[in-house]
């Protein structure tokens, strides 16, 4: 338990930040899932549109420290490679 006023405030902030980060993580995963589903279905146009929507979300997640910037870049790179490999 927090012993000082500053520790109590830090605990409150942590709870608030955790909720925000969970929301951002969930949103990011949903966008990535849409890209993966479009790729799996074989619909290249839908996959491109989903990727165009997902890429800024992934980079924003990295910018907000929800995920590491290299992890975001790696995810984008791998999804783009899968998209290009589509017939």
C-alpha positions in Angstrom: 0.0 0.0 0.0 1.1 3.5 -0.7 2.7 5.3 2.2 3.0 8.9 0.9 0.7 11.3 -0.9 2.9 11.1 -4.0 2.8 7.3 -3.9 -1.0 7.4 -3.6 -1.2 9.7 -6.6 1.1 7.4 -8.6 -1.1 4.5 -7.8 -4.2 6.4 -9.0 -2.4 7.4 -12.2 -1.3 3.8 -12.8 -4.8 2.6 -12.6 -5.9 5.2 -15.1 -3.0 4.6 -17.5 -3.6 0.8 -17.4 -7.2 1.3 -18.5 -6.1 3.5 -21.4 -3.4 1.2 -22.4 -5.7 -1.8 -22.4 -8.1 0.1 -24.6 -5.4 1.0 -27.0 -4.0 -2.6 -27.1 -7.5 -4.0 -27.8 -8.1 -1.5 -30.6 -4.7 -2.2 -32.1 -5.3 -6.0 -32.0 -8.7 -5.6 -33.6 -7.2 -3.6 -36.6 -4.4 -6.2 -37.0 -7.0 -9.0 -36.9 -9.0 -7.3 -39.7 -5.9 -7.3 -41.9 -5.1 -10.9 -41.1 -8.7 -12.0 -41.8 -8.7 -10.1 -45.1 -5.4 -11.8 -46.1 -6.7 -15.2 -45.1 -9.9 -14.7 -47.1 -7.8 -13.9 -50.2 -9.5 -10.5 -50.8 -6.5 -8.3 -51.8 -8.5 -5.0 -52.0 -10.0 -5.5 -48.5 -6.6 -6.5 -47.2 -5.0 -3.3 -48.6 -7.7 -1.1 -47.1 -7.4 -2.9 -43.7 -3.6 -2.5 -43.8 -4.0 1.3 -44.6 -6.2 1.6 -41.5 -4.0 -0.6 -39.3 -0.6 0.9 -40.0 -1.2 4.3 -38.3 -2.8 2.6 -35.4 0.2 0.4 -34.9 2.7 3.3 -35.1 0.5 5.4 -32.8 0.6 2.5 -30.3 4.4 2.5 -30.5 4.5 6.2 -30.1 2.3 6.0 -27.0 4.5 3.2 -25.6 1.7 0.6 -25.7 4.1 -1.6 -27.7 7.8 -1.3 -28.6 8.5 0.7 -31.7 10.5 -2.2 -33.2 7.7 -4.6 -32.5 5.3 -2.3 -34.3 7.6 -2.0 -37.3 8.2 -5.7 -37.4 4.4 -6.3 -37.3 3.8 -3.8 -40.1 6.7 -5.3 -42.2 5.4 -8.9 -41.8 1.8 -7.9 -42.7 3.0 -6.0 -45.7 5.1 -8.9 -46.9 2.1 -11.2 -46.5 0.0 -8.7 -48.5 2.5 -8.5 -51.3 2.7 -12.3 -51.5 -1.0 -12.5 -52.2 -1.9 -13.7 -55.7 
